[in-house]
Amino acid sequence: MGIAAFGETTPFLTVGNLPFVHVPMATLEADRIYEVWTSDRPVFHERDGSIASARSDQVLFGCLQGFENGPGLHDVTRRAYTEIFDFLEGTGYNKLLRIWNYFPRITDVEDNEERYRKFNSGRHEAFFSMVRYRELIPAASALGSLTGPLTIYFLAAREAGLPVENPRQVSAYRYPSQYGTRSPFFSRAMRTNLGGSPLLLISGTSSIVGHESAHSRDPEAQTRETITNIRALLANGESLGFKPAQRGLTLKAYIRHREHYSLIRRTVVEEFGSGTKVVYLQADICRPELLVEIEGLCPSA
């Protein structure tokens, strides 16, 4: 259905009309990582404006890029999300489940405002311009890439998922104004059915308790706190009827500093076991004090 490639250089691939994005981001265990989304059902491919997509009878995968050639990140983000919403309205797959966002210099300050806050503001305005989309808040991640445009890929469906929040954390869309005039607009996880099987799509999760960062400058403690948050999400999903599988958790870990990789990897293995599938990437995270962020998906037992 689609491919997201992670690596410092653009891969030479012939993909035809298959949805494909390259995220310029260092990988920590291989030269390049390919995130491949597949379906065991017939797939229809389409290009509409900036969006490349593939859809089965159940789910749609789409991607696009927004270039900051003149417009600032706020406007580029708002336009990209508006284009996604307009496109989905025409397809009938208007229930957003999961969105991935990557753009460079995520915590840099431009015109007296942090770029992540500019992104949040543009995203927030787009969601609040479309009533349907602000009623079902998707799971999401936003990470800093090395270079390049705003790169987005997403999953949507005909049937709505169930947003899942973490009782240990303030919902991101309810953060106080100290984090920006427009709050980050995403749910902590999304319960859905893909291919007829229940699945929990876990948003980018960090060492945040309440709304405040915890364990500043301590990568091991931040990793353990992050994992505690993921376990809290799984437990809350279970209270809503989702039964997480003991095996099958798949994770993507973003690490700010390469020198913390071995420590963070060892901690993840200690907490989840060596059988858990994890890929490790080097990326800037949305708060300067955060050293690790982990996202993933969990199948049902």
N, C-alpha and C positions, 0 to 999 in steps of 0.2 A: 504493500500500500504506500509505503514511503520510507525514505532513508534520511537520517541526520548523521552527518560525518563530523567527528571531532578530531582535530589535529592542527598543527601550526601551519601547514601548507594545504592548499586545495588539492584534493585527489583528482586524478585523471580517470573519470568514469564516463561511460556512455549510458545515460539513463533514459533517453527518449523523453516521453511525457510523464515519467514517474516523478512524483513529488520528491524533491531532493534539496537539502540545504547543507551547507558547510558552515560549521561554527569554528572560527579560529580560536582554538583553546588547546593549551598543552596537555598531552596525555601522560600519565605517570607510569604506565606499565606496558605500553606498546606505542609504535609510531603513530598509529591512528586507530580510532574506535568508530565502528559503524553501529548505529542504533537503527534496527530494521523492524518495521511494523508490517505484519503479514496477516492474511485472512485465508481461511479455508473455503471461502465462498467467492463467487465471481465478483470481480472488481471492475468498476468503470472509472477511467481517468479523464480529467478535465482541466483546462486552463481558462481562467476568467480574470482578466486584468492582471494584477500582480500575484494572484493566488493560483498555485498548482494544487490539485486535490485528487484523491482516490476514494471511492466509496463502495462499500458492499451494501447489502440490504439492511445492515444494522448500524454501521459506524462509518464515519468520514474522517480521513486524515488530510490535513491541509497545511500549507506553509507559504510564507511570503517574506519579503525583506523590504525595509523602509530606509531610504538613504537620506542623510542629513545634508543635502546640498542646498543650503539656504535656510529651509525651515529648521527650527530647533527641535530637540528631542521631544518636547511636549507635543508639538504639532504633528511630528512624524508618527508618534505613538497613537495619538487620537485618530489620525487618518487611517493608520493600519488597522486598528480595531474596528473602526467604522466600516472599512472595506470588508473585514471578516464578517461582521454582522449582516451587512447587505447581501453578501454572497450566500451565507447560510440561510437567510430568509428565502432565497430563490431555490434552494435545494430541498427544503423540508427537514434538514438535519440541524434544527435550530436550538438544540440543547447542548450547550458547551459543557464538556466534561473536564478537560485538562489542557493547559496552555504552557508552553515553554518560551521564555523570553531571554535573549542574549544581546548585549550591546557593550561597547567599550567604555572605559573610564567611568564606571558605574558610581563611584563615590567622589569623583572630581566635582569641583564647584565651578559653575558657569553663570555669569550674571547674578552672583550672590545667591545661587540656589544649587544644591546638590543635584547631579544628573538623575539619580534614582528618584528623587522627589519630582523632578520634571516628568519622568516616565510615569510615575504614579498619578500625577495630575492629569496627563493626557489619557491614560487608561480609564481613570475614574470618570472623566467627562464623557468618554465614548460610551461606557456602560450606562451612565445616567441619562443619556440621550435616547436609549432604547429600553423601554420598560421591561420587555420580555427577558432581556439579558441580565438585568440587575436583580431579577427575582430568583435566579438560579446561579449562584456564585461558583465558578469553576475552581478546581484545584490549579495551582500554578507554581512556577519558579521564575526568578529573574536573577541572572548572574552576569558578571562582567567578562566579556570576551577580550581577546588581545587587540583586535582591530575590527574593521568592517562595519556594515550597517546594522540596524536593529533587525535581528533575525527572530522570527516567530514560527513555531509549528504547534499544531493543536489537534485535539480529538473532539468530535461532536457526534451526536446521535439523534435519532428520532424520539427516543424515550429518555425522559429526564433521569439523571442520577440522584443520589442523596448526598448532599454536603455533610461532611463529618468534621466537627471541631474538637479541639483539645482542651479539656477542662483545666489543664495546667497553664494555659495561655489565654490572654485576651485575643479574641478574634481579630485578625489583621485589619478587617474593614471597620473595626471599632477602636483602633489605636487613638490615643490622645494626640492633640495638635502638635506636640513637640516633635513628632515624626513627619510633619509636613501638613500643609493645608488640606491635602487630599490623601486619605489613607490608602494603603495598599489594598487592592480589591481582589481577594482570593479567599477560598476556603482552605482549611488545613488538609483536607483529603476529600475524595469523592468516591462514593460507593456506586458501582455501575455493573452492568452485565455486558460483557463483550464475548461474542461467540457462544452465548447461552450460559456462560459461567460467571458467577459473582466475582468481582475484582475490586480491590481498594487501590485507588490511585493516590499516592502520598505526595503532597506538595513539598517544596524545598523546606527543610526543617533544620533549625539551628538551636544554639544554646540560649534560648529565650524563655524566661519564666515570667508569667504575667505579660508585660510588654517590654521588660528590661533585659538587656544582655547580661548573661551570667558568666563568671570565670574568665574575666578579661585576661588575655595573654597566656592562658593555660590551655594548650591544645588537647591534652588528654582529658581534662575535666570538661571541656566544651564538648568533646566527642561523646563522653558518657552522658552528659545532660541532653545532648541531641538524641541519643538512643533512648533515653528515658522518655523523651517527648514522642518518639515514634511508637514506643510501646504503649504510651497513654492513648495515642490515636487508635492503635489496633484494639485496645481494650474498649474504647468508646464505640468503635465500629461494631464490636461484639455485642455491646449492650443494645445496639440498634438492629441486631439480627444477623450481622455478618460474622462468619466463623473463620478467622484467619488460619490458613494452613500452617502447620508446624515447620514445613519445608516449602521452599518455592519463593521466598522473599527475594526480590531482585532490587538492587540498590545502585544509585549513582552518587558518588561522594565527590564534592568539590572542596579542594584544599587551597587555602590562600598561599601558604609558603611551602615550597617543595621540600625544605628540610624537615617539615613535620610529617611527611608522608609515611615513613616507617612506623612512627609512634601511633599515628591515627589508624593505619591499617592494622597494626597489632591489637589496638583497642577494639576495633570493629570485629575482628576475628574472635577475641575473647568474649565479647558480648553476644554475638550472633552465631558463632561457630564457623568453621572453615568451609562448610558446605554452602554458605550463603553466597550468591553471585553478586559481586561488587565490581564496578569499574571506578577508577580514580582519575580525576581531572584536576588541573591547577587553574583556579579561577578567583577573581575578586568577588567578594560577597557584599551584600547590600549595606552592611554596617562595617565601618573600618575595624572595629574591635572583634568582629567575628572571624574565626579562623577556619571553620569547617561548616559545610551545609550538606545534608543528605536528603535525597528524594528517592522514591521507588514505587514499586507496585507489589501487592500481596494478593495471591489467589485465595479462594475459599477452600476450606477443608472439604 
